[in-house]
Amino acid sequence: MLRRLVDFCAGRTAIYDRLRNWLEGDFRMQAEVIAGEGLPECGRVIDVGCGTATFARLFDPDRYVGIDLDAVYVGGARRRAPGHTFHQMDATSTDFPAGSFDGGLVVGVLHHLDDATAAAVLDELRRVVKPGGRMLIMEQTHSPWTNPIGRFVNHFDKGGFIRSPEEYGRLIGPRFRIARSSRRRSGFVDYVVIAGSAHDSA
């Protein structure tokens, strides 16, 4: 019953946004990290798995491109941030030339993907971000027993590949230089935050 309710909410952007905003404290943690890492000032940024434009308005519209595989989310993003650019696009194989962006943002995407698909997304991100360009990844991780609501959220989250910080590091490390890695809490939800820069494309 609860799983069906989660699926129902996820398919309706207005309901999903309100529920997720409440659970995650209006995403203040992510916004603070994005600003603290200087991502809005680094140049042109690609937001991979942009959803309904949760973070688009932190960026100058001329320096931001959001992509998502879900057409419903892309439609919601265009309504929510009409001055920004959004594309329905497969993040494992985008239409952008190599080195098109100065920075890359990934929030809450990789925990929906198995290792092979997550690696393909990261490889494509490395391709489209200039060598030395900034990279910021924030992903759900396992909550401790002291955070029962976070554990409940993870149990019913549609992402079936929530990983430990070490597991995320093993995926990201071969593709990006990791400068900083930490655990942060977003409302009730625990995250791994990994910041760094792009290697030269292979």
C-alpha positions in Angstrom: 0.0 0.0 0.0 2.7 2.5 1.0 4.8 1.5 -2.1 1.8 2.3 -4.4 1.3 5.6 -2.6 5.0 6.5 -3.2 4.6 5.6 -6.9 1.4 7.7 -7.1 3.1 10.8 -5.6 6.3 10.4 -7.7 4.2 10.6 -10.9 2.5 13.8 -9.9 5.1 16.6 -9.7 3.1 19.0 -7.5 2.5 16.4 -4.8 6.0 14.9 -5.1 7.7 18.3 -4.8 5.7 19.2 -1.6 6.4 15.9 0.0 10.1 15.8 -0.9 10.6 19.5 0.2 9.1 18.7 3.6 11.2 15.6 4.1 14.3 17.4 3.0 13.9 20.7 4.7 13.3 22.6 1.4 16.7 21.3 0.2 18.5 24.0 2.2 21.5 21.7 2.7 22.0 21.2 -1.0 21.6 24.9 -1.8 24.2 25.8 0.8 26.7 23.3 -0.6 26.1 24.4 -4.2 26.7 28.0 -3.2 29.7 27.1 -1.0 31.4 25.2 -3.7 31.0 28.2 -6.0 29.2 26.2 -8.7 26.9 29.0 -9.8 30.0 31.2 -10.5 32.1 28.6 -12.3 30.6 29.1 -15.8 28.2 26.9 -17.8 26.8 24.1 -15.6 24.9 20.9 -16.5 22.4 19.6 -13.9 22.1 15.9 -14.6 18.8 14.5 -13.4 17.4 18.0 -12.9 13.9 16.7 -11.9 11.4 19.6 -11.5 14.1 22.3 -11.4 14.8 22.1 -7.7 18.1 23.9 -8.0 17.8 25.7 -11.4 17.1 29.1 -9.8 20.4 29.0 -8.0 22.0 29.6 -11.4 22.0 32.3 -14.0 19.6 31.1 -16.8 22.3 31.7 -19.4 24.8 29.4 -17.6 22.5 26.5 -16.8 21.3 23.4 -18.6 19.1 20.8 -16.9 18.6 17.3 -18.3 16.3 14.5 -17.2 15.0 11.3 -18.7 11.5 11.8 -17.4 9.3 13.9 -19.7 6.9 14.7 -16.8 9.7 16.1 -14.7 11.1 18.1 -17.6 7.7 19.6 -18.2 7.4 20.5 -14.5 10.9 22.0 -14.6 10.0 24.3 -17.6 6.9 25.5 -15.7 8.8 26.1 -12.5 11.8 27.9 -14.1 10.6 29.2 -17.5 13.8 31.2 -18.1 16.1 28.2 -17.8 17.0 25.5 -20.4 15.8 21.9 -19.9 16.1 18.9 -22.2 14.6 15.4 -22.0 17.8 13.4 -22.5 19.5 10.2 -21.6 22.4 11.1 -19.3 24.4 8.1 -20.5 24.6 9.6 -24.1 23.8 13.3 -24.4 23.8 15.5 -27.5 26.5 17.9 -26.2 30.0 18.2 -27.6 32.9 17.3 -25.4 33.9 20.0 -23.0 30.7 21.9 -23.3 30.4 22.7 -19.6 32.5 24.3 -16.9 30.8 22.3 -14.2 28.5 19.4 -13.5 25.9 18.8 -10.8 24.3 15.5 -9.9 21.9 15.3 -7.0 19.9 12.2 -6.1 20.5 10.4 -9.4 23.1 7.7 -8.9 21.1 5.9 -6.2 18.5 5.0 -8.8 21.1 3.4 -11.1 23.0 0.1 -11.0 26.8 0.3 -11.1 27.1 -0.1 -14.9 24.5 2.6 -15.6 25.9 4.9 -13.0 29.4 4.5 -14.4 28.0 5.3 -17.9 26.4 8.5 -16.6 29.6 9.6 -14.9 31.7 8.8 -18.0 29.4 11.0 -20.1 29.5 13.7 -17.5 33.3 13.6 -17.6 33.2 13.9 -21.4 31.0 17.0 -21.5 32.7 18.8 -18.6 36.0 20.5 -19.5 39.2 19.1 -18.0 39.5 20.7 -14.6 35.9 21.7 -14.5 34.0 21.5 -11.2 32.0 18.5 -10.2 29.5 18.2 -7.3 27.6 15.0 -6.5 25.2 14.6 -3.7 23.5 11.2 -3.2 21.4 9.5 -0.6 23.3 7.1 1.7 22.3 4.7 4.5 20.9 6.4 7.6 22.0 5.3 11.0 19.6 3.8 13.6 19.5 7.2 15.2 17.6 8.5 12.2 14.6 6.3 11.9 12.7 8.6 9.6 15.7 8.7 7.2 15.8 4.9 7.2 12.0 4.8 6.5 12.5 7.3 3.5 15.3 5.1 2.1 13.2 2.0 2.4 10.4 3.4 0.3 12.6 5.6 -2.0 12.3 4.5 -5.6 16.1 4.3 -5.9 17.1 0.7 -5.4 20.9 1.4 -5.2 21.5 3.5 -2.1 25.3 3.1 -1.4 27.8 3.7 1.3 30.2 6.6 1.0 33.0 4.2 0.1 30.9 2.7 -2.7 30.1 6.1 -4.2 33.8 6.9 -3.9 34.7 3.8 -5.9 32.3 4.8 -8.7 33.4 8.4 -8.8 37.1 8.3 -8.1 38.3 6.8 -11.4 36.4 9.5 -13.3 36.9 12.6 -11.2 39.5 14.0 -8.8 37.7 14.0 -5.4 38.7 17.0 -3.4 36.2 16.7 -0.5 33.8 14.0 0.7 31.5 14.3 3.7 28.2 13.1 5.1 25.4 15.7 5.4 21.8 15.6 6.4 19.0 17.1 4.3 16.0 17.4 6.6 15.5 13.7 7.5 17.6 12.3 4.7 21.3 11.4 4.9 23.6 12.2 2.0 27.1 11.8 0.8 28.5 15.0 -0.7 31.5 14.7 -3.1 33.1 17.7 -4.7 36.0 17.7 -7.1 37.0 18.3 -10.6 37.0 16.5 -14.0 39.9 14.4 -15.2 41.0 14.6 -18.8 38.5 12.6 -20.9 39.7 9.1 -21.8 
